[in-house]
Amino acid sequence: MEQALTYGTFAAIGLFSGFMSGMLGIGGGSLRVPLLNLAGMPLLSAFGVNLFVIPFSSAVGAVTHRKNIDKKIALYLIIGGSLGSIAGAMLTGLFSKLALALIFVGVSILSVSGIYLYRLMPRISSGLKPGVLNVSLGAGFLNLITGMRGGSGGSLFPPFLKALGLDIHRAIATSLMVTIFTALSGLTVYLSRGNLALLPALAVTAGSIAGSRMGSRLSLKTKARHLELLLSVIVILFSFVVVYKALQPFSDIS
């Protein structure tokens, strides 16, 4: 009974994070990792499970959003982001949990500011273009940071793309497609280390697939300004959850 309840909790976490993934184009790790850790899963195992789930949930979302995917930009994101994911996964544990969490908060705030860059700094915003170099380097940097905490870059891709001039619906769709590949890149490192709990991963995946489909369909019907606001709140809120968990003595990274 207790085990069934545990797997039910994992599936519920998957459902919620998958819904937000499909809704906002995030990989879901910014929600999934802290929630799994709060549910008692060791942090490294939560990282591995998160990267296992993302390709499935993001694929469902990407299919639903397929008409809005910018394939050219996606290619640059995949190349830079995949390299960043591998490097970040290999560097996991190099920094303290608190230092990494604080870095992530800083990058999250910077990324969310990018959503509103066209209002805050219109001159700078008008000069930013989604070229090969800035997209590839930006994706590599974001995935290096998120990869060190078991993510795929998905929570930061939509704000990043919005800052480069994509409308929010295109940013969400493109992010969903890209996180399929960046998560797979990081997952190879966790698989080689044995940091994957398969049965919990399957439970989370089942919930995430269902949630992603529901979130994606709702996203297409939601006004851009509402998506921008919700994305901003979610990214900032859960970046501070990561800090809270890093401050807890029982938040074990093993």
C-alpha positions, 0 to 999 in steps of 0.5 A, a space after each residue: 500500500 505504501 509503495 503504491 502511494 509512493 508511485 502514485 505521488 510520483 505519477 501526480 508530480 509527473 502530471 503537474 510538471 508535464 502539464 506546465 511543460 506543455 503549457 509553457 514550453 519548459 522541460 519541467 525539471 524546474 518543477 519536477 526535480 524539487 518536487 521529487 526531492 521533496 517527496 523523498 527522492 535523492 537529488 541525483 536520482 531526481 536529476 536522472 529521472 527528470 532527464 529520462 522523462 523530458 524527451 517523452 513529455 516534450 515530444 508530446 508537447 512538440 507534436 501539439 505545438 508543431 505549427 509554431 516550431 522555428 526549425 532553423 533556430 531549433 537546430 542551433 539550440 540543439 547543437 549548443 544546448 546538447 554540448 552544454 547539457 553534457 558538460 553540465 551533467 559531467 560537472 554535477 557535484 563540482 559546486 556546492 548545492 547552495 552555490 549552484 542554486 544561487 547561480 540558478 536563481 540569478 540566471 532565472 531572474 536574468 532570463 525572465 527579464 528577457 521576456 520583458 526586454 522589449 518593454 524595459 530596454 526597447 533599443 537593446 531589444 530591437 538590436 537582438 536577433 536570433 543568429 547562429 552565434 548568439 543562439 548557440 552560445 546562449 543555449 550552451 551557457 543556459 544548459 551548462 547551468 541547468 545541466 549541473 542541476 539535472 535539467 535540460 535548459 527548458 525552463 530558460 529557453 522560452 524567456 531566452 527566445 522571447 528576448 531574441 524576438 520570437 513571440 511567446 507561442 513560437 518560443 514555447 513550441 521551439 523549446 519543447 522540440 529542443 529539450 527532447 535532444 538536450 535532455 537525451 544528451 545529459 541523460 547519457 551521463 546519468 545512465 553511465 553513472 547508474 543514477 536512474 531509478 527506472 520504476 519511479 521514472 516510468 511512473 513520473 513519465 506516465 503522468 508527464 505524458 498525460 499532463 503535457 498533452 493537456 497543457 499543450 492544448 490549453 497553451 494554444 488557446 491562451 493569450 500571449 500576455 498570460 503565458 508570459 506572466 505565468 512563465 515568469 512566476 513559475 521560473 522565479 518561484 521554483 528557482 527559489 524552491 531549489 535554494 530552499 532545498 539546498 539549505 536543508 541539511 537533509 537534502 542529500 545529493 546521493 
